[in-house]
Amino acid sequence: MAWISLILAGICEMIGVAMMNKWNNDGKWTSILLLVLGFGASFLFLSLAMETLPMGTSYAIWTGIGASGGAITGMVLYGESKDWRRILFIFMILGSAVGLKLVS
């Protein structure tokens, strides 16, 4: 259950970041509301995961999901660069998160 909470925390972090960009682009109140809800849910799920998982592992995986997911969201939804080097480094972030899971 802790790993599910951690993955949900990362997904909510991605939603918060996407809404931050959307709010900067359109300034609608629904974007800021979803931004606050996304980040709030992210912290809630992260705290639930940290009841069981070590802090260092939880934080590293949470930020890895958020960072790589935010970059992928930017590429898919906002037309950001899809350069192969950028994709390589996203895979390196995800590989590091998997590595932490394997040694924890």
C-alpha positions in Angstrom: 0.0 0.0 0.0 2.9 2.4 0.7 4.2 2.0 -2.8 0.8 2.7 -4.3 0.6 5.8 -2.1 4.0 6.9 -3.3 3.1 6.4 -7.0 -0.1 8.4 -6.4 1.9 11.1 -4.8 4.1 11.3 -7.8 1.2 11.4 -10.2 -0.5 14.2 -8.1 2.8 16.1 -8.2 2.7 15.8 -12.1 -0.8 17.2 -12.1 0.2 20.1 -9.9 3.2 21.0 -12.1 1.0 20.7 -15.3 -1.6 23.0 -13.7 1.1 25.5 -12.7 2.0 25.7 -16.4 -1.6 25.9 -17.4 -2.3 28.7 -14.9 0.7 30.7 -16.2 -0.7 30.3 -19.8 -4.4 31.0 -19.2 -4.8 32.4 -15.6 -8.1 30.7 -15.0 -9.2 30.1 -11.4 -9.8 26.4 -12.2 -6.1 25.9 -13.0 -5.0 27.4 -9.6 -7.6 25.3 -7.8 -6.4 22.1 -9.5 -2.8 23.2 -8.8 -3.5 23.4 -5.1 -5.5 20.2 -5.0 -2.7 18.4 -7.0 0.1 19.5 -4.7 -2.1 19.0 -1.6 -2.9 15.4 -2.6 0.7 14.8 -3.4 1.9 15.8 0.0 -0.9 13.7 1.6 0.0 10.5 -0.3 3.7 11.2 0.3 3.1 11.4 4.1 1.1 8.1 4.0 3.9 6.4 2.1 6.5 7.6 4.5 4.7 5.9 7.4 6.2 2.7 6.0 9.0 3.5 3.6 12.3 5.2 4.5 12.3 9.0 4.1 15.2 9.0 1.7 13.8 6.4 -0.7 10.3 7.9 -0.6 11.5 11.4 -1.3 13.9 10.3 -4.1 11.2 8.3 -5.9 8.6 11.0 -5.4 10.8 13.7 -6.9 11.9 11.3 -9.7 8.3 10.6 -10.7 7.4 14.3 -10.5 10.5 15.4 -12.4 10.3 12.8 -15.2 6.5 13.0 -15.4 6.6 16.8 -15.5 9.1 16.6 -18.4 7.1 14.1 -20.3 3.9 16.1 -19.7 5.7 19.1 -21.1 6.7 17.2 -24.2 3.3 15.7 -24.8 0.9 18.5 -23.9 3.0 21.7 -24.3 5.2 21.0 -27.3 8.5 21.0 -25.4 11.6 19.6 -27.0 11.7 15.8 -27.6 15.4 15.7 -28.1 16.9 12.2 -27.6 19.3 13.4 -24.9 16.4 14.7 -22.9 14.6 11.4 -23.1 17.8 9.6 -22.2 18.1 11.6 -19.0 14.4 11.0 -18.1 15.2 7.3 -18.4 18.2 7.7 -16.1 16.0 9.4 -13.5 13.5 6.5 -13.7 16.3 4.0 -13.6 17.7 5.5 -10.5 14.3 5.3 -8.8 14.0 1.6 -9.7 17.5 1.1 -8.4 16.6 2.7 -5.1 13.6 0.3 -4.9 15.8 -2.7 -5.5 18.2 -1.8 -2.8 15.6 -0.7 -0.2 
